[in-house]
Amino acid sequence: MRFELPTLAALSCLDDGAYADRLSLLEKELAAEPAAPECEAVLRRGAVEHRDWNVRRLCVEHLAARFGDVPAAREAICAATHDDVDWVAFTAINVVGAQRMPEAARDLIRISGWPSNFSRPAYARKPVGCGAALTKRALWNIFGSTDADELRRLEDEHFAELRARVDADRREPDLSDAVLVPGGPSIVGARASAVGPFQMDDSDNPLRVVELPAFYVDRTAVTNERYARFLADVRSGDAARWAHPDQPEDKDHTPAHWRDPRFNAPSFPVVGVDWYDAYAFARWAGGRLPSEEQWEKAARGTDGRRYPWGDDWDTDRARSVESAYPEESPRDLAELEALLVRTSLSWPPEPVVAADALPGGASPYGALNMAGNVWELTRTNFFSRQDMAPFFKGRRGPEFMNRPEAFHVLKGGTWTSPAVCLTTYYRGKDLLTDRHNEVGFRCVYDASPAAPASSASPASSASPAASAAPATPGASTAPPAPTA
């Protein structure tokens, strides 16, 4: 190879005229370079790695013109459709559309949504500008149609293999110890916001009606016995298969309190796990963590009750600070804190009870200990109320522990909590990497087709290709991404 791409430093020192001249010379050099593998490799790296966007743009153009049949080159061009500089991305989008690169459909759908949707009359979306228009045209070119029904058929055909792989990798849940929460409306949120003697704020969950599709939820929190099966499986198999992509590189899913006899009995709820541990277990179990609203409906039913069993507090129906600490019953925040600071590695001696204990405290659907025993993790971000979407890989806790994106909602209260925290609507929060002996979790699962018709998911009318191709988070025009 007779030349190298100019470096950013070499280009940065040029004035505007000299910069334009150097780009013009680069185009001539590229055109004169023989179409050898060495040239393709330089262009491919330049298209995605060079720090000057005009150089990246030229590399994309010449890759397409001279190496458009080389798989690695096509992959680089597809990647360039997501370049952070518009005209690099636009160049790549035009190329994949003009050359009808089918593998680019997955990238373009992330940008603009499904063509079978936006091709329908009166379909509403929020395009920003040139990129949306170029992507729309490119997708029509790739699929060779602008007819919505034909496009849907072509989408299903195009993503059939990927969908089959996703389906094959999906683990069927064991619903033998799960209860059905029917679909339909329910009351969530707090009915009162007065500050009580424990000074706990429950004003951040306003009273409202939500409508949820049917789902199954674990009858109990995940037990140590069940979690041990997960650990054995991931240690002998592919742990990365279930892991969240953001979890730390050296992540070990072993609970922090795995050796503590006060917490490690097989029937006890697993504790000492963080959000990444719970996420991985839920995927392994064929489900996911509940959203805050799913958890709340499973705990209280449809009538807006204060506790899973009704509106009146009953210390015998839940493991709380009143029952976990022998002969203690704090009456206000000062007494509670005075008690909690005396907590040690050995006291109280029996903080938790079995996950299936206290059947008198069951929820309307039969879920146990949704008030007390252990806080339960959800997939809901405390501040945004959207699904958690962490992006902290490679950072230490102090670098992100003040970020709103790092906090998930906890529900249900725990063995150190007063009754006010055990209400169905109280919202706790925790850092996603923290591992406490007060926190566990349970999973939810999609309802089977045999679930009541009134509980059918609104997503059921989406294109069958919805489970085959991932969508950009927040892109309202694209169906959900696969979970595998």
N, C-alpha and C positions, 0 to 999 in steps of 0.2 A: 504494500500500500504506500502510495507516494505522498500522502498528506495526513495531517491530524486536524481534528476540529479545533478552531481557535478557542482558547480558554476564556472564561468570563473576565478574568483580569486583563487579558489582552484586548478585549472588546471594550471594557469599561473606561479605559484611558483615552479612547478615541472621541473626537467631537462628532456631531451628528452626520456631517458629510462623510467623514472618513469611515464612520460606522456603516453607513449605507453602501459605500464602496466595498468595504470588506465583505459584507453580506453578498453583494453582487459577484465578487470574486469567488466566494465560497460556492455559490450556485454553479459557476462555470467549472470549478474544480470537481464538484460532485458529478456533473454531467460528463466530464472527461474521464472519470475513474472507471476502470473496467468493473463489470458486474460480478465481482469475485466474492467468495464467502467472507473474506476479511473486510470488504467494503460493507457488506450487509451487517456484520457484527458491530462496526463503528456506528453506522446509522441507527441501528436498533438501540444501542446504549445511549446515543445522543438524543433519540426521540423521547426518552423517559428520564434521563439523568442530567442532561446539560442544563446549566443554570441560566443561560440566556434563552428566552422563550422563542426568539426568531430562529435561533439555531435548531431548537426542537421542532419548530414548524417546518423548516426546510428538510430536516431528517425524515419527518413523517411523509412529506411530499415525495421524496426520492425513494423511500422504502416502498411506497405504494406503486410508484411508476416502474421500479426496476426489480423489486423483490416481492411483488404482491402475491406470488404463489408459494412463498416460503412460510411455513407455519409459525416460526419464531418471529418473523417480521410482522405477520398479521396479528399476532398476539400483542406486540408492542404498539401497533396502530390502534387496536381496540383499547388498550390501556390509556392511550393518549386522548381518547374521547372524554376522559375525566380530568384532563390537565387543568390546573388552577388558573391558567391564562386563557381567556376566551378564544382567541384566534388560533391557538394550538388545538384546543378541543374542537373548534368549528372545522378546522382543516381535516382532522381525523374523522369527524362525523360525516363530512362530505365524501371522504374517501371510502369509508365502509359502505355508504349508501350507493355511491357510483359503482363500486365493484361488487355490490350485493354480497357482502361477507356475512354469512348466516351466524357465525360465532359472535358477531357484534351485537346481535339482538339482545342478549342478556345485559350488556352494558347500556345500550340505548334505553331499554325499558326502565332502568334505574333512573334515568334522567327525565323521561317524559311520560312514563306509564305505558299501559298496554294499548297497542293500536286498535284492538277490537273495541276498546272503550272510547278513546277519543275520536274514532271514526263514526260513532253513532250521532245522529242528529240531536242537537241541543244538549250534548254532553258538556258539562261545565268543568273547567279546571283553571289553574292559575299560571299560565305561561308567563315568563319574564320578558322574553325578547327573541333575539335571533336564534339562540340555542334551541329553544323549544320548537321553533318553526323548522330549523334544519334537521332536528332529530325526528320530528314527525315525518318529514319527507323521506329521510333515510330509512325509517322503519317500513314505510309503504314500499320503497324500492326493494328492500331485502325480502319482504314477504310477497311482493308482486301483486298487491291488491290494495284497494281502498274501501272495499266492502266489509262492513263490520262483521257480518255473519261468516263470511269466507275467512276473514282474518282470525276469528276465534278458532275456526277449524284448523287453520295453519299454525296458530300458536300451540294448540294442543299437540299437533303432530310434531312440531319443532322441538318442544320440550318434553316429549314423551319419555325419552331415554333418561333424561335428568330426573324427571318425576319418578320414574321407576326406581332409580338409585336411592332417591330420598325416601320413598316408601319402604324399600328393602332395609334401609338403615334405621327406620323408625321402630322403636320398641313398643310392643303392645303392653298397655298397663294391666296390672292385676287389680281388678276392682272388687275383689272378694271382701275387702275391709274398707270399702268406700261407700259413701251415701250420696244419693242423687239430690241435687238442689234444682228444683224445677225452674224453667224460664218464666219470665214475666216481670212485672213491676214490684218494687219493694221500697220501703222507707229506709234511708240511711241518714246518718248525721246525728248531731246532738240536739236534744230538745231544750236544754238549758245551758247557760254559759256563766252562771254566777260562780264567783270564786269561793270555794269552800275552805274548810280548815286545813286541808293539805295543799292548798294553793296550786292545784294542778289545772292547767289551761285546757279546756275542751271546746273552746270557741272557734277552733280552726276547722271544724267539720260541720258545716251548716246543714240543717235539716232539709232534705230534698227527697224526691222520688227518682229512682233509676230503674232502667229496664235492662235486664241481663239475660242472655241465652242460658239454657240449661247447662249444668256441668256437674261432675262428680267431685267430691272432696274426701280426703282421707278421714275416716271416722275418728282417728286419734292422731296426735302428733307423731311424727316418725320416731320410732323407738330405737334404742341402742341395738337390739337384735336385728332389726331391719337394716339399719345403717351398716352393721357389720357385714351383711351380705353384699352391700354396695362396695365396701372397702375391699373385700376379698376379690370381687370381680374386677375392679379397676386396677388392682395391684397385679393381677394375673393377665390382664388384657390391655386394651388401648384406653388409658385414662383420658387422653386428649380428645377422644371421640365425644365425651360428654361435657368437657370443660368449656367454660365461657372463654371466648378468645381474649378477653382482657385480663384474665387471672394471671398472677405472677408466674414467672417461668419455673420457679422451684416449688410450686404449690404442692402441699401435702394435705390430703383431705382428712387426715386423722384428727378427730376432735381434741381440743386442748385438754378436756377433763376426762379423757378416756380411761385414765387409771385411778380416778378419784372414786372410792367406794360409795360416796354419798350420791353419785350421779351415774354410775356405770352399770347398774343392774339392767339386764336385758329388757325388762318391761318398762323401764323409765324412758321418758323422752330424751332423745339425743340432745346434748348441749355442747357448748364450746366450739360451735361451727360458725363460720362467717357466711356472708351472702354468696360468695363463689362456691363454697362447699354445698350449700343448699341448692343452688342453681344446677350444679353438676348432678347431684342426687336426683333432682326432679326430672332431668332429662333421661337419666339412666332408668328411672321408674316409668318412663313413658308419659310424663306429665310436665307440669311447670309449677312455679310458685304462684299462689293466688294473687290476683290484684287486691288492692285494699277493699274495693267494693264487693268483689266475690267473697272475700273473707267475711266481711260484715254481714252480707246476706246469709251466708252459711251459719253464722253465729246467732242471728236474731230473727230469721224468717222474714215475713212481710208486714208484720204489725208494728214495727218500730220499738220493740221492747228494749228495756234498759240492759238486762242481763240475758244470757241464753235461755234461762228458765222462766223469766218474767220480769216484772218491774221492781220487785222488792229484794233487797240484799239478804242473802242467807249464807253465813260463813261456812255452813256445813256442805255447801254445794260447790265450793271452789277452794283451791289451795292458794291462800293469800298470806300476807304478813301476819294476819290474825291467827292462822292455823299452823304456819311453818315454824314460828318462833314460840316455844313453849311458854305458856303463862304470860304472854305479852299481847297487848292490844292498844297500840298507839292511837291517840285521839286527834292529833294534829301534826303538822309538818315538823315541828320541833321535836316532838316525841318520836316520830318516825325516824328522823335523822339520828337522834341519840341512840336508837336501837340499831340502826344499820351500821353505824361506825363501830359497833362491837362485834360485827360479823367477822368470823375467822375461818381458817381452813378446816376447822372441826365443828364449828357452831354456826347455825343450828345443826344438830346431828342428822336430821331427816328433812332436808329442805323441799324435796319434790316427792310426788307420789307416782304410781304407775300411770302410764298414758291412758289406760282404760278405767281408771278409778273414778269414783264420784259420779255414778250414772245419773244421780238426781239433778246434776247440773247440765244435762244434755241440751243441745240446741233443738229447735223444732224439727230438724231433719235427722237427729240422732248423733250429731258430732259431739265428741266429749272434750271436756276441759278447754273449751274456747274462751273461758274466763279463768285466769289463773294458771298455776303450775309453772308454765314458761311462756314468756313472750313468743310470738310467732312472726317470722320473717314474711314479708310480701315482696312482690316484684315491682311495687309502686314507689316512685321517687317521692320523698316527703314534701319537697317544695313544688315541683312541677305537676305532681299527681299523674304523670305519665309513667310508662314502663321504664324501669332502670336501663340506662345505656352508658355504663361506665367506660372511661377511656384513660385509665391511669397506669397501664402496664409500664413497668420500668421505673416507676416513681415510688418513693417511700411515703409512708403515711403522713408525716408532717408537711409534705408538699401538696397534698390534696385534701387534708382533713377539714379545711375551711371552704371547700367547694360544694355548692348545693347539689351537684351531680353525684356526690359520694354518699348521700344519705337516703336510706330506704325507710319505709313505714313499718313499724312494729305494731302488732295488735294483740289484745287480750290480757295484758298484765302478766305478772309472774309471782313467784313465792315471796318476793320482797315488796310487793305492791299493796297499797291500801285499796279499798273497794272502788274508789273513784277511777282508778286505772284499769279496773276489770270490766268496765262497761263495754258494751258492744261497739260503741262509737269512739272511744278514746283513741287518740293517735299518739303512739310513741315514735321515736326515731333513733337510728343508730348508724354509725359509720360502717360501710359495707365490708371492711376488713377486720372489724372487732369480733372477738370470740369470747362470749360471756357464758357463765354457768346459769344464767337466767333466761337464755334465748334458745329456742328450738324452731321447728317449722313443721308444716304439713303441705301436701301437694294437691293440686286440682288436675282434672282430666276432662277432655272433651266428652260430652254426652254421646251415647251411642245413637244410631239412627232410630232405635226403638224408644227413645225418650219422647215425652209428650210433644205433640205437634206444636203446641203453643210455645214451646221452648226452643224451637229451631233457631239456629244462629243466622243473623242477617247475612253473614258471609257466604251462606249456602248458595246464594244466587250469583256469586262471582264466577269468573271463568275457571274451568277445571285446571287451567294452567297456573292458577294462583299459587299452588304449592310447589311449582317447579322452578320458578325463576325468582331470585331475590329482588327486593325493591329497596330503594334508598330510604333510610329512616326519615320520616316526616313527609315523604312524597305521597300526597293524598290520592294521586291518580293511579298508583300501582297497588295491586293486591299484595297480601302479606308474603313475606319471605319464608322459605322453608326453615325448619328448626334444626335440620341436620346438616 
